[in-house]
Amino acid sequence: MEGIVKWYNRKKGFGFIKGTDEVDYFVHHTSLGDTFLRDDDKVSFDAADTDKGKQAQNVKLLEKGSDRTDVPKTEAPAKANEAVPVEEAEEDDEISEDF
C-alpha cells in the first residue's frame, strides 16, 4: 500500500501515515529500517492489523514531501528581526510624549 506521512516525530520515534484507503496507520521507528521520514513524504508500506490497531510495517520512502508537486507550499514564518507593520493612529488620537 502507499500513503502520505501525516506527521512523524523523530525524537519520540513514531508518527502516522494516511494510507490510500484513507485510514491512518501508526508507524514506529522499528518499521523504517534506513528510511528517514518527514511530514508529507510519500511512502509504501505493508498494512498490518495488530492488537494495538492499524500499523505500517516495512516502510519505504517513495518521494520526499519537499519534492512532491501535489503538496501546496507554505510560506516561511516571519523572521524575528523583520519589521512588522503597525496600525497608524487616527487623527483624533492624542499621542502622549511623556514616558
N, C-alpha and C positions, 0 to 999 in steps of 0.2 A: 504494500500500500504506500501511497505518497501522502504528504501533508506539509503543513507550514508550522514552524515553531512559533507558538503564541508568545511564550517567554521562557527563558532559561536562566537560572541563577548559578553562575559558576562557583561562587563561594559555598553555596549550600549543596550544589551538585544535583539539582533536579529542576524540572520545569514541565511544560505541557506542549503537546503538538496537536493541532487540529487536523484530523485526517480528511481525506477526500469524501468520506461518508458523513462529514460534519460532526463527528464525535471527537471529544477531547481525550487524548491519551497521555497518561503520566509517563515521563521519561526520566530515568535515573542515569547518573554518570556511568554506571557499570554497563549500560547498554550502548555506549558510544564507541568503545574501542579507541581509535586515534582521532575520531571525529570531534571537532570543536564547534559548538553550537552558539548561534546568536539569534535574537528575535528576527522574525520574518524569513529565516533560511528555509529553503525548500529541501525536504528530506524524503528518503524512502525508509520504510521500517516494516517489521513484522508485528502485526497487531496480535496482542495476547489478552485473553480474558482470564484474569487471575483472581484469587480470593480477595485481593485488595482493590479490584476494579480493572478497568481497561489500561493496558500498558503498552508502550512502544519498546520493541526489542530489536537488536541488530540495526541500529540507526546509522544511515549513511547520508552524507551531505550530497545533494544533487546540484544546488545552486545557492550561492550566498545571497542573503537578503539585500545587500547593497548592490548586487549585480542584477537583481530582478527588475524587469521593466514594468511589471504589473502592480508594483507597490508604489503608492504615492509618496513622494519625498517630503519630509517635514522640514520646516525652516529651522535653522540653528538658533538656539536660545541667545538672547542678547548678552553681550559680554559685560562684565561688571563695570568696566570703565567707559562704556558707551553713554553718550548723553541721552537722557530721556526727556521728551517734550513735556513742558509744564503748561497747564492751562493759564491763559492770560487773565489778569484781573479785570473785572468790569470797571467802567469809568466811574461808577458811583462808589466803588470800594475805596475806603481810606487805607492808605498804606502807612503804617507807623514806622518811623525810622529809629524809634527808641528800642534798644535791645537790652 
